[in-house]
């Protein structure tokens, strides 16, 4: 999985979930796939600060549906 340096990404964090998800694109804006971090549920300390622990297992799903396990 190659992520394009400087390319846009949109990140979604879900309170109470054991994952978050990012949509990745090329620098020209073409969607390339989804990236999920497996982590402890996010805890919001105040309206601008949150914390979580990355559990070092990530998943990337490409446009063709191929699943890549990362950081195993």
PQR file of N, CA, C, O and H, with PARSE charges and radii, in Angstrom:
ATOM      1  N   UNK A   1       0.860  -1.173   0.000 -0.4000 1.5000
ATOM      2  CA  UNK A   1       0.000   0.000   0.000 -0.0000 2.0000
ATOM      3  C   UNK A   1       0.899   1.226   0.000  0.5500 1.7000
ATOM      4  O   UNK A   1       1.737   1.391   0.887 -0.5500 1.4000
ATOM      5  N   UNK A   2       0.725   2.071  -0.983 -0.4000 1.5000
ATOM      6  CA  UNK A   2       1.509   3.291  -1.079 -0.0000 2.0000
ATOM      7  C   UNK A   2       0.565   4.470  -0.943  0.5500 1.7000
ATOM      8  O   UNK A   2      -0.400   4.604  -1.696 -0.5500 1.4000
ATOM      9  H   UNK A   2       0.045   1.936  -1.703  0.4000 1.0000
ATOM     10  N   UNK A   3       0.856   5.321   0.025 -0.4000 1.5000
ATOM     11  CA  UNK A   3       0.060   6.522   0.216 -0.0000 2.0000
ATOM     12  C   UNK A   3       0.834   7.686  -0.374  0.5500 1.7000
ATOM     13  O   UNK A   3       2.030   7.840  -0.125 -0.5500 1.4000
ATOM     14  H   UNK A   3       1.640   5.213   0.636  0.4000 1.0000
ATOM     15  N   UNK A   4       0.153   8.494  -1.149 -0.4000 1.5000
ATOM     16  CA  UNK A   4       0.750   9.596  -1.885 -0.0000 2.0000
ATOM     17  C   UNK A   4       1.043  10.767  -0.940  0.5500 1.7000
ATOM     18  O   UNK A   4       0.112  11.355  -0.390 -0.5500 1.4000
ATOM     19  H   UNK A   4      -0.818   8.369  -1.351  0.4000 1.0000
ATOM     20  N   UNK A   5       2.314  11.113  -0.745 -0.4000 1.5000
ATOM     21  CA  UNK A   5       2.675  12.230   0.125 -0.0000 2.0000
ATOM     22  C   UNK A   5       1.987  13.505  -0.342  0.5500 1.7000
ATOM     23  O   UNK A   5       2.042  13.854  -1.521 -0.5500 1.4000
ATOM     24  H   UNK A   5       3.070  10.636  -1.192  0.4000 1.0000
ATOM     25  N   UNK A   6       1.343  14.194   0.585 -0.4000 1.5000
ATOM     26  CA  UNK A   6       0.658  15.433   0.258 -0.0000 2.0000
ATOM     27  C   UNK A   6      -0.739  15.247  -0.298  0.5500 1.7000
ATOM     28  O   UNK A   6      -1.414  16.225  -0.619 -0.5500 1.4000
ATOM     29  H   UNK A   6       1.298  13.911   1.543  0.4000 1.0000
ATOM     30  N   UNK A   7      -1.182  14.000  -0.414 -0.4000 1.5000
ATOM     31  CA  UNK A   7      -2.523  13.729  -0.946 -0.0000 2.0000
ATOM     32  C   UNK A   7      -3.572  13.923   0.147  0.5500 1.7000
ATOM     33  O   UNK A   7      -3.278  13.743   1.328 -0.5500 1.4000
ATOM     34  H   UNK A   7      -0.634  13.206  -0.153  0.4000 1.0000
ATOM     35  N   UNK A   8      -4.795  14.290  -0.244 -0.4000 1.5000
ATOM     36  CA  UNK A   8      -5.840  14.495   0.762 -0.0000 2.0000
ATOM     37  C   UNK A   8      -6.356  13.184   1.347  0.5500 1.7000
ATOM     38  O   UNK A   8      -6.397  12.153   0.675 -0.5500 1.4000
ATOM     39  H   UNK A   8      -5.034  14.436  -1.204  0.4000 1.0000
ATOM     40  N   UNK A   9      -6.742  13.252   2.601 -0.4000 1.5000
ATOM     41  CA  UNK A   9      -7.391  12.132   3.283 -0.0000 2.0000
ATOM     42  C   UNK A   9      -8.511  12.715   4.132  0.5500 1.7000
ATOM     43  O   UNK A   9      -8.398  13.826   4.651 -0.5500 1.4000
ATOM     44  H   UNK A   9      -6.708  14.089   3.147  0.4000 1.0000
ATOM     45  N   UNK A  10      -9.576  11.965   4.265 -0.4000 1.5000
ATOM     46  CA  UNK A  10     -10.692  12.360   5.126 -0.0000 2.0000
ATOM     47  C   UNK A  10     -10.782  11.304   6.210  0.5500 1.7000
ATOM     48  O   UNK A  10     -10.890  10.116   5.909 -0.5500 1.4000
ATOM     49  H   UNK A  10      -9.668  11.063   3.843  0.4000 1.0000
ATOM     50  N   UNK A  11     -10.740  11.722   7.476 -0.4000 1.5000
ATOM     51  CA  UNK A  11     -10.694  10.772   8.582 -0.0000 2.0000
ATOM     52  C   UNK A  11     -11.977  10.815   9.391  0.5500 1.7000
ATOM     53  O   UNK A  11     -12.498  11.889   9.691 -0.5500 1.4000
ATOM     54  H   UNK A  11     -10.652  12.688   7.721  0.4000 1.0000
ATOM     55  N   UNK A  12     -12.485   9.632   9.746 -0.4000 1.5000
ATOM     56  CA  UNK A  12     -13.712   9.503  10.533 -0.0000 2.0000
ATOM     57  C   UNK A  12     -13.391   8.796  11.846  0.5500 1.7000
ATOM     58  O   UNK A  12     -12.818   7.706  11.847 -0.5500 1.4000
ATOM     59  H   UNK A  12     -12.062   8.760   9.502  0.4000 1.0000
ATOM     60  N   UNK A  13     -13.758   9.413  12.954 -0.4000 1.5000
ATOM     61  CA  UNK A  13     -13.572   8.834  14.279 -0.0000 2.0000
ATOM     62  C   UNK A  13     -14.951   8.629  14.890  0.5500 1.7000
ATOM     63  O   UNK A  13     -15.794   9.526  14.860 -0.5500 1.4000
ATOM     64  H   UNK A  13     -14.224  10.298  12.953  0.4000 1.0000
ATOM     65  N   UNK A  14     -15.172   7.443  15.444 -0.4000 1.5000
ATOM     66  CA  UNK A  14     -16.482   7.070  15.966 -0.0000 2.0000
ATOM     67  C   UNK A  14     -16.394   6.829  17.472  0.5500 1.7000
ATOM     68  O   UNK A  14     -15.783   5.846  17.894 -0.5500 1.4000
ATOM     69  H   UNK A  14     -14.487   6.715  15.469  0.4000 1.0000
ATOM     70  N   UNK A  15     -16.984   7.695  18.292 -0.4000 1.5000
ATOM     71  CA  UNK A  15     -16.937   7.490  19.740 -0.0000 2.0000
ATOM     72  C   UNK A  15     -17.445   6.094  20.115  0.5500 1.7000
ATOM     73  O   UNK A  15     -18.503   5.668  19.652 -0.5500 1.4000
ATOM     74  H   UNK A  15     -17.480   8.493  17.950  0.4000 1.0000
ATOM     75  N   UNK A  16     -16.691   5.392  20.950 -0.4000 1.5000
ATOM     76  CA  UNK A  16     -17.077   4.063  21.409 -0.0000 2.0000
ATOM     77  C   UNK A  16     -16.633   2.921  20.512  0.5500 1.7000
ATOM     78  O   UNK A  16     -16.708   1.761  20.916 -0.5500 1.4000
ATOM     79  H   UNK A  16     -15.832   5.737  21.326  0.4000 1.0000
ATOM     80  N   UNK A  17     -16.171   3.221  19.301 -0.4000 1.5000
ATOM     81  CA  UNK A  17     -15.763   2.164  18.362 -0.0000 2.0000
ATOM     82  C   UNK A  17     -14.294   1.801  18.571  0.5500 1.7000
ATOM     83  O   UNK A  17     -13.501   2.611  19.050 -0.5500 1.4000
ATOM     84  H   UNK A  17     -16.110   4.164  18.972  0.4000 1.0000
ATOM     85  N   UNK A  18     -13.952   0.573  18.204 -0.4000 1.5000
ATOM     86  CA  UNK A  18     -12.577   0.088  18.317 -0.0000 2.0000
ATOM     87  C   UNK A  18     -11.820   0.279  17.003  0.5500 1.7000
ATOM     88  O   UNK A  18     -10.882  -0.468  16.722 -0.5500 1.4000
ATOM     89  H   UNK A  18     -14.596  -0.086  17.815  0.4000 1.0000
ATOM     90  N   UNK A  19     -12.206   1.260  16.199 -0.4000 1.5000
ATOM     91  CA  UNK A  19     -11.540   1.556  14.935 -0.0000 2.0000
ATOM     92  C   UNK A  19     -11.839   2.994  14.530  0.5500 1.7000
ATOM     93  O   UNK A  19     -12.778   3.611  15.034 -0.5500 1.4000
ATOM     94  H   UNK A  19     -12.968   1.866  16.426  0.4000 1.0000
ATOM     95  N   UNK A  20     -11.046   3.511  13.631 -0.4000 1.5000
ATOM     96  CA  UNK A  20     -11.384   4.719  12.898 -0.0000 2.0000
ATOM     97  C   UNK A  20     -11.073   4.446  11.437  0.5500 1.7000
ATOM     98  O   UNK A  20     -10.370   3.487  11.118 -0.5500 1.4000
ATOM     99  H   UNK A  20     -10.283   3.010  13.221  0.4000 1.0000
ATOM    100  N   UNK A  21     -11.591   5.281  10.551 -0.4000 1.5000
ATOM    101  CA  UNK A  21     -11.478   4.992   9.119 -0.0000 2.0000
ATOM    102  C   UNK A  21     -11.073   6.252   8.368  0.5500 1.7000
ATOM    103  O   UNK A  21     -11.585   7.342   8.624 -0.5500 1.4000
ATOM    104  H   UNK A  21     -12.162   6.060  10.810  0.4000 1.0000
ATOM    105  N   UNK A  22     -10.139   6.078   7.434 -0.4000 1.5000
ATOM    106  CA  UNK A  22      -9.733   7.171   6.571 -0.0000 2.0000
ATOM    107  C   UNK A  22      -9.983   6.825   5.111  0.5500 1.7000
ATOM    108  O   UNK A  22      -9.793   5.685   4.687 -0.5500 1.4000
ATOM    109  H   UNK A  22      -9.723   5.193   7.227  0.4000 1.0000
ATOM    110  N   UNK A  23     -10.413   7.825   4.349 -0.4000 1.5000
ATOM    111  CA  UNK A  23     -10.548   7.692   2.890 -0.0000 2.0000
ATOM    112  C   UNK A  23      -9.314   8.337   2.279  0.5500 1.7000
ATOM    113  O   UNK A  23      -9.016   9.502   2.544 -0.5500 1.4000
ATOM    114  H   UNK A  23     -10.567   8.751   4.694  0.4000 1.0000
ATOM    115  N   UNK A  24      -8.595   7.573   1.458 -0.4000 1.5000
ATOM    116  CA  UNK A  24      -7.353   8.077   0.876 -0.0000 2.0000
ATOM    117  C   UNK A  24      -7.518   8.344  -0.615  0.5500 1.7000
ATOM    118  O   UNK A  24      -8.285   7.677  -1.308 -0.5500 1.4000
ATOM    119  H   UNK A  24      -8.836   6.627   1.243  0.4000 1.0000
ATOM    120  N   UNK A  25      -6.771   9.344  -1.086 -0.4000 1.5000
ATOM    121  CA  UNK A  25      -6.859   9.802  -2.471 -0.0000 2.0000
ATOM    122  C   UNK A  25      -5.460  10.067  -3.005  0.5500 1.7000
ATOM    123  O   UNK A  25      -4.499  10.178  -2.244 -0.5500 1.4000
ATOM    124  H   UNK A  25      -6.147   9.886  -0.523  0.4000 1.0000
ATOM    125  N   UNK A  26      -5.361  10.164  -4.326 -0.4000 1.5000
ATOM    126  CA  UNK A  26      -4.119  10.638  -4.938 -0.0000 2.0000
ATOM    127  C   UNK A  26      -4.083  12.161  -4.804  0.5500 1.7000
ATOM    128  O   UNK A  26      -5.076  12.771  -4.407 -0.5500 1.4000
ATOM    129  H   UNK A  26      -6.142  10.074  -4.944  0.4000 1.0000
ATOM    130  N   UNK A  27      -2.956  12.771  -5.130 -0.4000 1.5000
ATOM    131  CA  UNK A  27      -2.878  14.232  -5.064 -0.0000 2.0000
ATOM    132  C   UNK A  27      -3.874  14.905  -6.004  0.5500 1.7000
ATOM    133  O   UNK A  27      -4.285  16.040  -5.765 -0.5500 1.4000
ATOM    134  H   UNK A  27      -2.150  12.275  -5.453  0.4000 1.0000
ATOM    135  N   UNK A  28      -4.263  14.206  -7.072 -0.4000 1.5000
ATOM    136  CA  UNK A  28      -5.240  14.787  -8.002 -0.0000 2.0000
ATOM    137  C   UNK A  28      -6.675  14.603  -7.512  0.5500 1.7000
ATOM    138  O   UNK A  28      -7.612  15.099  -8.139 -0.5500 1.4000
ATOM    139  H   UNK A  28      -3.929  13.283  -7.265  0.4000 1.0000
ATOM    140  N   UNK A  29      -6.856  13.885  -6.382 -0.4000 1.5000
ATOM    141  CA  UNK A  29      -8.185  13.731  -5.797 -0.0000 2.0000
ATOM    142  C   UNK A  29      -8.868  12.410  -6.071  0.5500 1.7000
ATOM    143  O   UNK A  29      -9.972  12.187  -5.575 -0.5500 1.4000
ATOM    144  H   UNK A  29      -6.095  13.482  -5.873  0.4000 1.0000
ATOM    145  N   UNK A  30      -8.253  11.516  -6.849 -0.4000 1.5000
ATOM    146  CA  UNK A  30      -8.852  10.216  -7.152 -0.0000 2.0000
ATOM    147  C   UNK A  30      -8.839   9.324  -5.915  0.5500 1.7000
ATOM    148  O   UNK A  30      -7.795   9.144  -5.288 -0.5500 1.4000
ATOM    149  H   UNK A  30      -7.356  11.697  -7.252  0.4000 1.0000
ATOM    150  N   UNK A  31      -9.987   8.768  -5.566 -0.4000 1.5000
ATOM    151  CA  UNK A  31     -10.110   7.879  -4.407 -0.0000 2.0000
ATOM    152  C   UNK A  31      -9.307   6.607  -4.645  0.5500 1.7000
ATOM    153  O   UNK A  31      -9.392   6.013  -5.720 -0.5500 1.4000
ATOM    154  H   UNK A  31     -10.835   8.914  -6.076  0.4000 1.0000
ATOM    155  N   UNK A  32      -8.522   6.179  -3.645 -0.4000 1.5000
ATOM    156  CA  UNK A  32      -7.699   4.979  -3.796 -0.0000 2.0000
ATOM    157  C   UNK A  32      -8.071   3.852  -2.845  0.5500 1.7000
ATOM    158  O   UNK A  32      -7.728   2.697  -3.097 -0.5500 1.4000
ATOM    159  H   UNK A  32      -8.453   6.661  -2.772  0.4000 1.0000
ATOM    160  N   UNK A  33      -8.765   4.165  -1.758 -0.4000 1.5000
ATOM    161  CA  UNK A  33      -9.155   3.108  -0.831 -0.0000 2.0000
ATOM    162  C   UNK A  33      -9.402   3.629   0.569  0.5500 1.7000
ATOM    163  O   UNK A  33      -9.285   4.823   0.846 -0.5500 1.4000
ATOM    164  H   UNK A  33      -9.044   5.103  -1.553  0.4000 1.0000
ATOM    165  N   UNK A  34      -9.747   2.692   1.446 -0.4000 1.5000
ATOM    166  CA  UNK A  34     -10.056   3.027   2.837 -0.0000 2.0000
ATOM    167  C   UNK A  34      -9.033   2.385   3.758  0.5500 1.7000
ATOM    168  O   UNK A  34      -8.582   1.263   3.527 -0.5500 1.4000
ATOM    169  H   UNK A  34      -9.841   1.723   1.221  0.4000 1.0000
ATOM    170  N   UNK A  35      -8.682   3.105   4.791 -0.4000 1.5000
ATOM    171  CA  UNK A  35      -7.676   2.676   5.755 -0.0000 2.0000
ATOM    172  C   UNK A  35      -8.324   2.678   7.126  0.5500 1.7000
ATOM    173  O   UNK A  35      -8.905   3.684   7.532 -0.5500 1.4000
ATOM    174  H   UNK A  35      -9.049   4.016   4.979  0.4000 1.0000
ATOM    175  N   UNK A  36      -8.237   1.573   7.843 -0.4000 1.5000
ATOM    176  CA  UNK A  36      -8.820   1.493   9.184 -0.0000 2.0000
ATOM    177  C   UNK A  36      -7.730   1.207  10.204  0.5500 1.7000
ATOM    178  O   UNK A  36      -6.926   0.292  10.032 -0.5500 1.4000
ATOM    179  H   UNK A  36      -7.766   0.756   7.512  0.4000 1.0000
ATOM    180  N   UNK A  37      -7.714   1.990  11.254 -0.4000 1.5000
ATOM    181  CA  UNK A  37      -6.848   1.741  12.407 -0.0000 2.0000
ATOM    182  C   UNK A  37      -7.654   0.978  13.441  0.5500 1.7000
ATOM    183  O   UNK A  37      -8.790   1.346  13.740 -0.5500 1.4000
ATOM    184  H   UNK A  37      -8.368   2.733  11.395  0.4000 1.0000
ATOM    185  N   UNK A  38      -7.080  -0.078  13.985 -0.4000 1.5000
ATOM    186  CA  UNK A  38      -7.694  -0.768  15.109 -0.0000 2.0000
ATOM    187  C   UNK A  38      -7.091  -0.128  16.358  0.5500 1.7000
ATOM    188  O   UNK A  38      -5.872  -0.094  16.519 -0.5500 1.4000
ATOM    189  H   UNK A  38      -6.158  -0.377  13.742  0.4000 1.0000
ATOM    190  N   UNK A  39      -7.950   0.376  17.236 -0.4000 1.5000
ATOM    191  CA  UNK A  39      -7.495   1.134  18.393 -0.0000 2.0000
ATOM    192  C   UNK A  39      -8.503   1.054  19.526  0.5500 1.7000
ATOM    193  O   UNK A  39      -9.624   0.580  19.339 -0.5500 1.4000
ATOM    194  H   UNK A  39      -8.941   0.348  17.105  0.4000 1.0000
ATOM    195  N   UNK A  40      -8.101   1.519  20.701 -0.4000 1.5000
ATOM    196  CA  UNK A  40      -9.060   1.564  21.804 -0.0000 2.0000
ATOM    197  C   UNK A  40     -10.065   2.673  21.520  0.5500 1.7000
ATOM    198  O   UNK A  40      -9.746   3.627  20.810 -0.5500 1.4000
ATOM    199  H   UNK A  40      -7.191   1.904  20.853  0.4000 1.0000
ATOM    200  N   UNK A  41     -11.267   2.562  22.059 -0.4000 1.5000
ATOM    201  CA  UNK A  41     -12.255   3.619  21.819 -0.0000 2.0000
ATOM    202  C   UNK A  41     -11.710   4.994  22.221  0.5500 1.7000
ATOM    203  O   UNK A  41     -11.069   5.150  23.261 -0.5500 1.4000
ATOM    204  H   UNK A  41     -11.527   1.787  22.636  0.4000 1.0000
ATOM    205  N   UNK A  42     -11.981   5.965  21.378 -0.4000 1.5000
ATOM    206  CA  UNK A  42     -11.529   7.334  21.614 -0.0000 2.0000
ATOM    207  C   UNK A  42     -12.219   7.888  22.858  0.5500 1.7000
ATOM    208  O   UNK A  42     -13.424   7.716  23.047 -0.5500 1.4000
ATOM    209  H   UNK A  42     -12.502   5.838  20.534  0.4000 1.0000
ATOM    210  N   UNK A  43     -11.437   8.553  23.696 -0.4000 1.5000
ATOM    211  CA  UNK A  43     -11.990   9.235  24.863 -0.0000 2.0000
ATOM    212  C   UNK A  43     -11.776  10.730  24.661  0.5500 1.7000
ATOM    213  O   UNK A  43     -10.654  11.188  24.446 -0.5500 1.4000
ATOM    214  H   UNK A  43     -10.459   8.693  23.543  0.4000 1.0000
ATOM    215  N   UNK A  44     -12.865  11.476  24.732 -0.4000 1.5000
ATOM    216  CA  UNK A  44     -12.789  12.920  24.557 -0.0000 2.0000
ATOM    217  C   UNK A  44     -12.542  13.566  25.914  0.5500 1.7000
ATOM    218  O   UNK A  44     -13.376  13.468  26.814 -0.5500 1.4000
ATOM    219  H   UNK A  44     -13.776  11.104  24.907  0.4000 1.0000
ATOM    220  N   UNK A  45     -11.397  14.225  26.060 -0.4000 1.5000
ATOM    221  CA  UNK A  45     -11.022  14.852  27.325 -0.0000 2.0000
ATOM    222  C   UNK A  45     -11.685  16.213  27.481  0.5500 1.7000
ATOM    223  O   UNK A  45     -12.018  16.628  28.591 -0.5500 1.4000
ATOM    224  H   UNK A  45     -10.720  14.304  25.329  0.4000 1.0000
ATOM    225  N   UNK A  46     -11.871  16.893  26.380 -0.4000 1.5000
ATOM    226  CA  UNK A  46     -12.641  18.136  26.315 -0.0000 2.0000
ATOM    227  C   UNK A  46     -13.034  18.321  24.855  0.5500 1.7000
ATOM    228  O   UNK A  46     -12.806  17.421  24.047 -0.5500 1.4000
ATOM    229  H   UNK A  46     -11.600  16.557  25.478  0.4000 1.0000
ATOM    230  N   UNK A  47     -13.604  19.435  24.501 -0.4000 1.5000
ATOM    231  CA  UNK A  47     -14.129  19.588  23.135 -0.0000 2.0000
ATOM    232  C   UNK A  47     -13.054  19.640  22.059  0.5500 1.7000
ATOM    233  O   UNK A  47     -13.364  19.506  20.875 -0.5500 1.4000
ATOM    234  H   UNK A  47     -13.790  20.166  25.158  0.4000 1.0000
ATOM    235  N   UNK A  48     -11.795  19.832  22.448 -0.4000 1.5000
ATOM    236  CA  UNK A  48     -10.712  19.908  21.464 -0.0000 2.0000
ATOM    237  C   UNK A  48      -9.640  18.844  21.635  0.5500 1.7000
ATOM    238  O   UNK A  48      -8.704  18.784  20.837 -0.5500 1.4000
ATOM    239  H   UNK A  48     -11.544  19.940  23.410  0.4000 1.0000
ATOM    240  N   UNK A  49      -9.754  18.002  22.661 -0.4000 1.5000
ATOM    241  CA  UNK A  49      -8.696  17.043  22.960 -0.0000 2.0000
ATOM    242  C   UNK A  49      -9.275  15.649  23.133  0.5500 1.7000
ATOM    243  O   UNK A  49     -10.260  15.453  23.844 -0.5500 1.4000
ATOM    244  H   UNK A  49     -10.514  18.051  23.309  0.4000 1.0000
ATOM    245  N   UNK A  50      -8.646  14.679  22.468 -0.4000 1.5000
ATOM    246  CA  UNK A  50      -9.067  13.288  22.641 -0.0000 2.0000
ATOM    247  C   UNK A  50      -7.835  12.406  22.690  0.5500 1.7000
ATOM    248  O   UNK A  50      -6.753  12.794  22.248 -0.5500 1.4000
ATOM    249  H   UNK A  50      -7.845  14.838  21.890  0.4000 1.0000
ATOM    250  N   UNK A  51      -8.021  11.195  23.243 -0.4000 1.5000
ATOM    251  CA  UNK A  51      -6.910  10.254  23.293 -0.0000 2.0000
ATOM    252  C   UNK A  51      -7.396   8.848  23.002  0.5500 1.7000
ATOM    253  O   UNK A  51      -8.559   8.505  23.215 -0.5500 1.4000
ATOM    254  H   UNK A  51      -8.900  10.881  23.602  0.4000 1.0000
ATOM    255  N   UNK A  52      -6.463   8.045  22.507 -0.4000 1.5000
ATOM    256  CA  UNK A  52      -6.731   6.654  22.183 -0.0000 2.0000
ATOM    257  C   UNK A  52      -5.391   5.918  22.194  0.5500 1.7000
ATOM    258  O   UNK A  52      -4.338   6.551  22.280 -0.5500 1.4000
ATOM    259  H   UNK A  52      -5.519   8.323  22.333  0.4000 1.0000
ATOM    260  N   UNK A  53      -5.425   4.600  22.109 -0.4000 1.5000
ATOM    261  CA  UNK A  53      -4.209   3.806  21.994 -0.0000 2.0000
ATOM    262  C   UNK A  53      -4.276   3.005  20.706  0.5500 1.7000
ATOM    263  O   UNK A  53      -5.209   2.231  20.492 -0.5500 1.4000
ATOM    264  H   UNK A  53      -6.280   4.087  22.039  0.4000 1.0000
ATOM    265  N   UNK A  54      -3.285   3.194  19.851 -0.4000 1.5000
ATOM    266  CA  UNK A  54      -3.196   2.441  18.601 -0.0000 2.0000
ATOM    267  C   UNK A  54      -2.794   1.008  18.942  0.5500 1.7000
ATOM    268  O   UNK A  54      -1.790   0.796  19.622 -0.5500 1.4000
ATOM    269  H   UNK A  54      -2.526   3.822  20.024  0.4000 1.0000
ATOM    270  N   UNK A  55      -3.560   0.027  18.480 -0.4000 1.5000
ATOM    271  CA  UNK A  55      -3.288  -1.380  18.773 -0.0000 2.0000
ATOM    272  C   UNK A  55      -2.416  -2.042  17.703  0.5500 1.7000
ATOM    273  O   UNK A  55      -2.246  -3.261  17.709 -0.5500 1.4000
ATOM    274  H   UNK A  55      -4.375   0.199  17.927  0.4000 1.0000
ATOM    275  N   UNK A  56      -1.871  -1.251  16.799 -0.4000 1.5000
ATOM    276  CA  UNK A  56      -0.883  -1.692  15.806 -0.0000 2.0000
ATOM    277  C   UNK A  56      -1.380  -2.801  14.894  0.5500 1.7000
ATOM    278  O   UNK A  56      -0.624  -3.704  14.535 -0.5500 1.4000
ATOM    279  H   UNK A  56      -2.009  -0.261  16.795  0.4000 1.0000
ATOM    280  N   UNK A  57      -2.639  -2.735  14.524 -0.4000 1.5000
ATOM    281  CA  UNK A  57      -3.158  -3.556  13.434 -0.0000 2.0000
ATOM    282  C   UNK A  57      -3.985  -2.625  12.574  0.5500 1.7000
ATOM    283  O   UNK A  57      -4.970  -2.052  13.039 -0.5500 1.4000
ATOM    284  H   UNK A  57      -3.254  -2.002  14.815  0.4000 1.0000
ATOM    285  N   UNK A  58      -3.593  -2.473  11.339 -0.4000 1.5000
ATOM    286  CA  UNK A  58      -4.285  -1.594  10.410 -0.0000 2.0000
ATOM    287  C   UNK A  58      -4.727  -2.406   9.204  0.5500 1.7000
ATOM    288  O   UNK A  58      -4.118  -3.419   8.859 -0.5500 1.4000
ATOM    289  H   UNK A  58      -2.793  -2.939  10.962  0.4000 1.0000
ATOM    290  N   UNK A  59      -5.788  -1.947   8.576 -0.4000 1.5000
ATOM    291  CA  UNK A  59      -6.358  -2.635   7.416 -0.0000 2.0000
ATOM    292  C   UNK A  59      -6.546  -1.607   6.310  0.5500 1.7000
ATOM    293  O   UNK A  59      -7.072  -0.520   6.547 -0.5500 1.4000
ATOM    294  H   UNK A  59      -6.283  -1.125   8.856  0.4000 1.0000
ATOM    295  N   UNK A  60      -6.112  -1.953   5.096 -0.4000 1.5000
ATOM    296  CA  UNK A  60      -6.358  -1.111   3.931 -0.0000 2.0000
ATOM    297  C   UNK A  60      -7.186  -1.909   2.940  0.5500 1.7000
ATOM    298  O   UNK A  60      -6.850  -3.050   2.624 -0.5500 1.4000
ATOM    299  H   UNK A  60      -5.684  -2.836   4.904  0.4000 1.0000
ATOM    300  N   UNK A  61      -8.268  -1.316   2.447 -0.4000 1.5000
ATOM    301  CA  UNK A  61      -9.117  -1.956   1.437 -0.0000 2.0000
ATOM    302  C   UNK A  61      -9.028  -1.114   0.175  0.5500 1.7000
ATOM    303  O   UNK A  61      -9.455   0.040   0.150 -0.5500 1.4000
ATOM    304  H   UNK A  61      -8.542  -0.389   2.704  0.4000 1.0000
ATOM    305  N   UNK A  62      -8.466  -1.709  -0.873 -0.4000 1.5000
ATOM    306  CA  UNK A  62      -8.291  -1.007  -2.135 -0.0000 2.0000
ATOM    307  C   UNK A  62      -9.568  -0.939  -2.954  0.5500 1.7000
ATOM    308  O   UNK A  62     -10.595  -1.504  -2.579 -0.5500 1.4000
ATOM    309  H   UNK A  62      -8.119  -2.647  -0.852  0.4000 1.0000
ATOM    310  N   UNK A  63      -9.491  -0.248  -4.061 -0.4000 1.5000
ATOM    311  CA  UNK A  63     -10.653  -0.082  -4.941 -0.0000 2.0000
ATOM    312  C   UNK A  63     -11.231  -1.403  -5.427  0.5500 1.7000
ATOM    313  O   UNK A  63     -12.441  -1.521  -5.618 -0.5500 1.4000
ATOM    314  H   UNK A  63      -8.657   0.212  -4.366  0.4000 1.0000
ATOM    315  N   UNK A  64     -10.376  -2.391  -5.626 -0.4000 1.5000
ATOM    316  CA  UNK A  64     -10.850  -3.686  -6.127 -0.0000 2.0000
ATOM    317  C   UNK A  64     -11.362  -4.590  -5.009  0.5500 1.7000
ATOM    318  O   UNK A  64     -11.741  -5.734  -5.260 -0.5500 1.4000
ATOM    319  H   UNK A  64      -9.392  -2.295  -5.471  0.4000 1.0000
ATOM    320  N   UNK A  65     -11.375  -4.078  -3.763 -0.4000 1.5000
ATOM    321  CA  UNK A  65     -11.870  -4.862  -2.634 -0.0000 2.0000
ATOM    322  C   UNK A  65     -10.811  -5.708  -1.949  0.5500 1.7000
ATOM    323  O   UNK A  65     -11.103  -6.396  -0.970 -0.5500 1.4000
ATOM    324  H   UNK A  65     -11.067  -3.149  -3.558  0.4000 1.0000
ATOM    325  N   UNK A  66      -9.574  -5.664  -2.457 -0.4000 1.5000
ATOM    326  CA  UNK A  66      -8.497  -6.428  -1.844 -0.0000 2.0000
ATOM    327  C   UNK A  66      -8.186  -5.868  -0.461  0.5500 1.7000
ATOM    328  O   UNK A  66      -8.019  -4.660  -0.290 -0.5500 1.4000
ATOM    329  H   UNK A  66      -9.337  -5.105  -3.252  0.4000 1.0000
ATOM    330  N   UNK A  67      -8.110  -6.764   0.524 -0.4000 1.5000
ATOM    331  CA  UNK A  67      -7.829  -6.368   1.904 -0.0000 2.0000
ATOM    332  C   UNK A  67      -6.358  -6.623   2.206  0.5500 1.7000
ATOM    333  O   UNK A  67      -5.844  -7.714   1.957 -0.5500 1.4000
ATOM    334  H   UNK A  67      -8.245  -7.745   0.385  0.4000 1.0000
ATOM    335  N   UNK A  68      -5.691  -5.620   2.740 -0.4000 1.5000
ATOM    336  CA  UNK A  68      -4.284  -5.726   3.127 -0.0000 2.0000
ATOM    337  C   UNK A  68      -4.191  -5.511   4.630  0.5500 1.7000
ATOM    338  O   UNK A  68      -4.572  -4.450   5.126 -0.5500 1.4000
ATOM    339  H   UNK A  68      -6.108  -4.734   2.943  0.4000 1.0000
ATOM    340  N   UNK A  69      -3.685  -6.513   5.371 -0.4000 1.5000
ATOM    341  CA  UNK A  69      -3.439  -6.346   6.799 -0.0000 2.0000
ATOM    342  C   UNK A  69      -2.061  -5.724   6.967  0.5500 1.7000
ATOM    343  O   UNK A  69      -1.082  -6.216   6.407 -0.5500 1.4000
ATOM    344  H   UNK A  69      -3.377  -7.375   4.968  0.4000 1.0000
ATOM    345  N   UNK A  70      -1.985  -4.658   7.726 -0.4000 1.5000
ATOM    346  CA  UNK A  70      -0.743  -3.915   7.915 -0.0000 2.0000
ATOM    347  C   UNK A  70      -0.335  -3.956   9.384  0.5500 1.7000
ATOM    348  O   UNK A  70      -1.183  -4.119  10.261 -0.5500 1.4000
ATOM    349  H   UNK A  70      -2.781  -4.258   8.181  0.4000 1.0000
ATOM    350  N   UNK A  71       0.921  -3.812   9.646 -0.4000 1.5000
ATOM    351  CA  UNK A  71       1.447  -3.703  11.018 -0.0000 2.0000
ATOM    352  C   UNK A  71       1.197  -4.933  11.864  0.5500 1.7000
ATOM    353  O   UNK A  71       1.149  -4.820  13.089 -0.5500 1.4000
ATOM    354  H   UNK A  71       1.610  -3.679   8.933  0.4000 1.0000
ATOM    355  N   UNK A  72       1.034  -6.113  11.262 -0.4000 1.5000
ATOM    356  CA  UNK A  72       0.771  -7.316  12.063 -0.0000 2.0000
ATOM    357  C   UNK A  72       1.948  -7.629  12.952  0.5500 1.7000
ATOM    358  O   UNK A  72       1.914  -8.606  13.700 -0.5500 1.4000
ATOM    359  H   UNK A  72       1.073  -6.204  10.267  0.4000 1.0000
TER
END
